[in-house]
């Protein structure tokens, strides 16, 4: 299936739809695409892969270096920075064992979100205000396009390294990142990372303050207050970015607008299935956090952080000695 992108889009950004319009238009576009796909099957998939799924040698090198470099950097930061900091602050053994991972994730998510925010608001890319524009002239064009794709490759490899220990998000997001690198869907990927990383920043910030509020044999109220505020901002950002903006901007653009811009866009059903799965997981985990009621032994922020963390860990932290 050949990818025939347009050089430019409409004169102005398309208004953001309602949830009802998303369901009606997205479902209608998907049904029309299914009815119009006369040669769907493995043959079409192989042709799509051959025509669109390819990476240049420098991009393959960047992926390889990222897989090794980010893992080495995380190990070095844990051994030389985070564990000594936990020891110097005299954290409780259980908190000291978990603090390095949260510290690494906090720094990564903050950097990743800041970089994606810069691309969306500090450059000429109109993807946030006009999501269908991710498909205008699809593919990297010139140095700006290569720089955008290179940055996305680096961020996606780092995020995959962070998600390898996260079985609750990884099944939908890890293959989405892996598959979006080669067929030139990095424009959509930057928008997806921007809308997801911000809530992870708030979550890891909350967990770090939970770890630091009881240290050195005393209770620190500043960290307890910061944890409560982080809990509130986490819930708000999760709803607004992942459950409001994400489906109405990304899912609407990929399920409906993409077919208007690129009528024979490759991997339409594959990527929209992954994005829909990611939306459902976002909704599931939001409902899980709302159902946290056991606040007898934990404050509310601790209860929410532990609820999200418990199925991810389940005894995986074995070495609690510094």
Steps between C-alpha positions, in 0.01 A plus 500: 500500500673819390511802726383807316534795734395857434740789508264724690171486684192720534522873553439472875507241777199272531293555817544233766202261491278379781510143628183424303654635181815297564302176531268572209761627253777266608277193483356611167845556351621162623197321353543681168870409495419135574239484224731669253797275575464245222852357524543489878715216626859393543585605146393857568683497833822383336474769233437763763803390697719497191388846389479683832669318788865584463769679699814662365835369630554807724157439655579134565827607659313749719262226618788265582693768686186602684425145613850466644566857607181565695532170687862577592410854606218376720725245670771758560255758636347242734835381636678835525222748569164367612609226744760722672233773528256256661769391746600856586136598562450190717187381324317199633632176342185437301492856366876504433462192281233661283621861490768457226250374243253779573777759487617374161147491360425849634806649330431315176129583478573863584764524229290308247191710560700824489656403167166401345344822635781699339439328164125565519504858632851635441531412131286528189343154537120550532423147621340594833269776377427320172542122556405398143813689389708203617407343167563801275800421282546180703865410555818686592576791274844658515709561810205600717320172425813295564564684826142435611522131412842466666369654819196272493718192449713594801197572718318184395801279576539659841131467576502134397791445738291658775188297410671160503411477870146629451272214390186710543590756232756313293263263312346793314765770500816298443393347165347836403836673544692221332273489197462876457872566450546339160180591302554875563230550763734694727285814466214320674748344742625837625141603576432169678810539717405858591151395609623205708827606662356785708293272725805277549694806617235566766486133602874462550516837678230379739679170565832673568339726759336198662842337531659815645228601747612237755878510525762530766252387764266798456199607296545785253179692440627679190541174315162379625335817366688470171382138470137603550529779244673262260215253543245764404700621200557140390128426491421824319774458240405136441140593423570815300796380292431127463121478509400836348771630269644163395183343351363828362827607343703187420236229459273729298786601271620143442159333465313764299717783367783276382283342229401842366862614478654169388217281362721191469698555818694185600443307823175688572332221696817387677590838647145598585451171684809572710389858568153381600656240730713774658188713552319214672798436728511869590131483591550181701782641712312824557206300637741299718634819661145624563415179685779538756316498832739338746649804675522356850871422496603735218409855412319550172808574292681193632195282436474607136874462438499157660190391304674580171833364616381174659418299183822625340721383783352207691830421663730591213715721723716243667809684618395744770847553640709799410 
